[in-house]
């Protein structure tokens, strides 16, 4: 929420969400964490879970950049 505030954005501005996560399925039994987070945020946008061990967060950020650069979206989380 602080990141959105800092960017002068609101949840309704989001066009997609990229989630970096490692082992949610194994550790908490939740394989669909991306959709669960989107639902919790109250957004109805594509939500992609990125799982890549210790670099999950940085890879999610990279994929978000790629999606913007490719012209798919303008505002992502």
Backbone as numpy.savetxt, mean C-alpha at the origin, in Angstrom:
# Nx Ny Nz CAx CAy CAz Cx Cy Cz
-1.57 8.19 8.44 -2.40 9.38 8.44 -1.53 10.63 8.44
-0.41 10.57 9.17 0.49 11.72 9.20 1.10 11.98 7.83
1.41 10.93 7.09 1.98 11.10 5.75 0.98 11.77 4.83
-0.30 11.36 4.91 -1.33 11.99 4.09 -1.50 13.45 4.48
-1.51 13.71 5.78 -1.62 15.09 6.27 -0.47 15.94 5.74
0.74 15.40 5.84 1.92 16.12 5.39 1.86 16.43 3.90
1.26 15.53 3.13 1.14 15.71 1.68 -0.06 16.56 1.31
-0.87 16.95 2.30 -2.07 17.73 2.03 -3.14 16.91 1.33
-3.15 15.61 1.62 -4.10 14.69 0.97 -5.08 14.13 1.98
-6.14 13.56 1.44 -7.16 12.88 2.21 -7.28 11.47 1.66
-7.86 10.57 2.40 -8.05 9.18 1.94 -8.76 9.13 0.58
-9.69 10.04 0.36 -10.44 10.02 -0.90 -9.56 10.33 -2.11
-8.38 10.89 -1.88 -7.45 11.21 -2.96 -6.67 10.00 -3.45
-6.60 8.95 -2.63 -5.80 7.78 -2.98 -6.37 7.02 -4.17
-5.48 6.59 -5.04 -5.87 5.80 -6.21 -5.41 4.34 -6.09
-4.45 4.07 -5.22 -3.96 2.72 -5.00 -3.17 2.69 -3.70
-3.03 1.48 -3.15 -2.26 1.29 -1.92 -1.28 0.15 -2.15
-0.04 0.35 -1.72 1.00 -0.68 -1.81 1.47 -0.98 -0.39
1.34 -2.23 0.02 1.66 -2.64 1.38 2.90 -3.52 1.37
3.91 -3.14 2.12 5.08 -3.99 2.32 4.86 -4.81 3.57
4.90 -6.12 3.45 4.63 -7.00 4.58 5.51 -8.24 4.49
5.96 -8.70 5.62 6.76 -9.92 5.64 6.14 -10.94 6.59
5.69 -12.03 6.05 5.26 -13.21 6.82 3.96 -13.08 7.60
3.06 -12.21 7.19 1.77 -12.11 7.91 1.03 -13.45 7.89
1.09 -14.13 6.77 0.42 -15.43 6.70 0.97 -16.41 7.71
2.24 -16.46 7.82 2.89 -17.40 8.74 2.75 -16.97 10.20
2.87 -15.67 10.45 2.91 -15.20 11.83 1.53 -14.95 12.44
0.60 -14.42 11.65 -0.73 -14.13 12.21 -1.86 -14.80 11.45
-1.51 -15.61 10.45 -2.54 -16.35 9.71 -3.37 -15.48 8.78
-2.85 -14.32 8.39 -3.60 -13.41 7.52 -2.87 -13.29 6.18
-3.40 -13.97 5.17 -2.79 -13.95 3.83 -3.28 -12.79 2.97
-4.37 -12.17 3.37 -4.97 -11.10 2.56 -4.84 -9.75 3.27
-3.63 -9.47 3.74 -3.40 -8.27 4.55 -3.63 -6.97 3.77
-3.33 -6.97 2.47 -3.54 -5.77 1.66 -4.99 -5.34 1.64
-5.86 -6.27 1.33 -7.30 -5.97 1.30 -7.83 -5.60 2.67
-7.32 -6.25 3.70 -7.74 -5.95 5.06 -7.36 -4.52 5.44
-6.16 -4.11 5.07 -5.72 -2.74 5.37 -6.54 -1.72 4.58
-6.79 -2.00 3.29 -7.62 -1.08 2.49 -9.00 -0.94 3.11
-9.57 -2.06 3.56 -10.88 -2.02 4.20 -10.82 -1.20 5.49
-9.79 -1.41 6.28 -9.64 -0.66 7.52 -9.49 0.84 7.27
-8.80 1.18 6.18 -8.63 2.59 5.82 -9.91 3.19 5.23
-10.82 2.33 4.80 -12.06 2.80 4.20 -11.92 3.25 2.76
-10.95 2.67 2.05 -10.74 3.02 0.65 -11.11 1.84 -0.25
-11.65 2.15 -1.40 -12.03 1.13 -2.38 -11.16 1.32 -3.62
-9.87 0.98 -3.46 -8.89 1.14 -4.53 -8.06 -0.14 -4.60
-7.34 -0.34 -5.70 -6.46 -1.51 -5.75 -5.43 -1.47 -4.61
-5.25 -2.60 -3.96 -4.31 -2.69 -2.86 -3.40 -3.89 -3.10
-2.11 -3.65 -3.20 -1.15 -4.69 -3.52 -0.25 -4.97 -2.33
-0.18 -6.24 -1.93 0.74 -6.64 -0.87 2.05 -7.06 -1.50
3.14 -6.50 -1.02 4.48 -6.84 -1.49 5.17 -7.59 -0.36
5.60 -8.81 -0.64 6.32 -9.58 0.36 7.67 -9.98 -0.21
8.73 -9.41 0.36 10.08 -9.67 -0.13 11.07 -9.64 1.04
10.78 -10.46 2.03 11.62 -10.58 3.24 11.88 -9.21 3.85
13.12 -8.94 4.19 13.46 -7.70 4.90 13.29 -6.44 4.06
13.22 -6.60 2.75 13.08 -5.41 1.90 11.65 -5.18 1.44
10.67 -5.80 2.10 9.27 -5.66 1.69 8.83 -4.20 1.59
9.16 -3.40 2.59 8.75 -1.99 2.59 9.39 -1.20 1.47
10.68 -1.39 1.27 11.36 -0.64 0.21 10.91 -1.09 -1.17
10.60 -2.36 -1.34 10.11 -2.83 -2.63 8.69 -2.31 -2.88
7.87 -2.22 -1.84 6.53 -1.65 -1.99 6.64 -0.19 -2.41
7.56 0.54 -1.81 7.78 1.94 -2.19 8.24 2.03 -3.65
9.15 1.16 -4.05 9.63 1.15 -5.44 8.49 0.87 -6.41
7.64 -0.11 -6.08 6.52 -0.43 -6.96 5.53 0.73 -7.06
5.34 1.45 -5.95 4.47 2.63 -5.97 5.05 3.69 -6.90
6.36 3.91 -6.81 7.02 4.87 -7.72 6.86 4.43 -9.17
7.08 3.15 -9.43 6.95 2.63 -10.80 5.53 2.85 -11.33
4.53 2.59 -10.50 3.14 2.75 -10.93 2.83 4.21 -11.28
3.37 5.13 -10.49 3.17 6.55 -10.79 3.91 6.93 -12.06
5.16 6.50 -12.16 5.98 6.83 -13.34 5.38 6.27 -14.63
4.74 5.11 -14.52 4.11 4.49 -15.69 2.81 5.17 -16.08
2.34 6.09 -15.23 1.11 6.81 -15.54 -0.15 6.10 -15.11
-0.01 5.02 -14.32 -1.20 4.31 -13.84 -1.96 5.09 -12.79
-1.21 5.75 -11.91 -1.81 6.51 -10.80 -1.06 7.81 -10.60
-1.69 8.73 -9.89 -1.05 9.98 -9.50 -0.78 10.03 -8.01
-1.66 9.42 -7.22 -1.55 9.48 -5.76 -1.74 8.10 -5.16
-0.69 7.61 -4.52 -0.75 6.28 -3.91 -0.23 6.35 -2.48
-0.52 5.31 -1.73 -0.03 5.17 -0.36 0.79 3.92 -0.30
